[in-house]
Amino acid sequence: MSLESEKNKSLIKKLLTSLNSHQKAYLNLNLKDPKNGEYLLCIFHLIPNKNLNILQAAAEIAAESSTGTNFQVKTETKFSRELNARVYQVDLKRNLVWIAYPWRLFDRGGNVQNILTYIIGNILGMKEVQALKLLDVWFPSSMLEQYDGPSYTIDDMRKYLDVYNRPILGTIIKPKMGLTASEYAEVCYDFWAGGGDFVKNDEPQADQDFCPYEKMVYYVKRAMDKAVKETGKKKVHSFNVSSPDFDTMIKRCEIIRNAGFEKGSYAFLIDGITAGWMALQTLRRRYPDVFIHFHRASHGAYTRSENPFGFSVLVLSKFARLAGASGIHTGTAGVGKMKGSPEEDIVAAKNILNLSSKGHFFEQNWGKIPEKDKDLIKLVHEDSIHHLILQDDSWRGIKKCCPIISGGLNPTLLKTFIDIMGNVDFITTMGAGVHAHPKGTRAGAIALVQACEAYQKKIDIHDYAKSHKELKEAIEFFEKNKKNINESIRSERA
């Protein structure tokens, strides 16, 4: 054991004497095999307030997020105590605490919001802490059995679009609000006609008076039909079905279903945090043959690194996969305009895409059968070399969830992101990166397709642009504006 570990152990031993009987009931630093299948495991960054030490605060967190309250109550039973969460590991130097939750605590209906009500519910408001952030979570295979996971995946979308060995190229219609139904459909058509695959509503789009929902759906269908006829290529549109109530959400889904779209040509977008996990899981269970698109609007209130309370992008993304989202926005790893880094965004993307992947602290295996089972080992190997998996044997694990990449990307940054991501298994949805092209949306879509062709052919985009005018115009425009933005930043700092 290292000197640092010995010091940590000695300090913890001293802190143990400060715990009262109530707090001791939520601590077990000798927990045998926390990965035995009985527990969901969490790791928190925790800074206690000045009145408590970290062990006392951790025990209070474990109590409030499982069976307890701030005092021991006379109504406890031997069985209820078995369901106590346990603090089972502490790192004093980094202010980290590991807590094991008996997963029998949770609603056996595969209810994700119920889990989150425990582990990031009241505890984020407790006065006993100055900082509390859930950094990583681990699900045992025995628990995964109870949850839906995705049904319709990026593999299904690829098969529909006949698009392989490259990202699915998409856009967000801009301006995000203010276009009429006809104007909106026209922009969709221009992008699809330029060679794009995927169009999405922006996250606030609903049933505004200037763009009635049913009319927007009707016109998008007409625009898609025209683009498919002209290009000979399938197209997909993701419709925001987030609504004020359950009935309206389902009504919007049925409007789309009844508009004559070909199966596979539409997705349902849900603002998963603001609309809620119940809305996400309702869509997954009612429409297992549809790509369920999780937009994470407001996630920054919880996930930004400078925020001392909340949860990480990794945690959010893992729960989206558990709940059954086909895809979720995972950030641009610092390449685009949104806050993020490869350490955060790429780790999250790979954890929802792969059958087995390392997180910040835990290695998550999404298999429902034992990790040492020869069939699961084979699946993990096949997944690592990008074979299709869990198609005919979905009982063996939770299917993949697709990273959706948006926020400040443009054709000149496509290869940069692919290199950081390390693969092409994602949907990219460029907004201004397409629509700000000097020649308009269609030229912007063509430029995006050309940038992707350059990547596939391993040709530098500047060389490829010599014979592809739309890409050349995009490079000139975005590189010029990048310089202007950088000069503006330097001026502000001076």
Secondary structure, DSSP 4 states (H G I P E B T S, - for coil): --HHHHHHHHHHHHHHTT--HHHHTTB-TT-S-TTSSSEEEEEEEEEE-TTS-HHHHHHHHHHHTTT--SS--TT--HHHHHT--EEEEEETTTTEEEEEEEGGGS-TTT-HHHHHHHHTTGGGG-TTEEEEEEEEEE--HHHHTTS---SS-HHHHHHHHT--SSPEEEEE-SSSS---HHHHHHHHHHHHHTT--EEE--TT-S-BTTB-HHHHHHHHHHHHHHHHHHH----EEEEE---SSHHHHHHHHHHHHTTTPPTTSEEEEEEHHHH-HHHHHHHHHH-TTSEEEEE-TTTHHHH-TT-SEEE-HHHHHHHHHHHT-SEEE---TTSSSSS--IIIIIHHHHHHHSSEEE-SS-EEE-BSS-TT-HHHHHHHHHHHTT---SSS-GGGBPPP-EEEE-SS--GGGHHHHHHHHSS--SEEEESHHHHTSTT-HHHHHHHHHHHHHHHHTT--HHHHGGG-HHHHHHHHHHHHHHHHHHHHHHHHH-
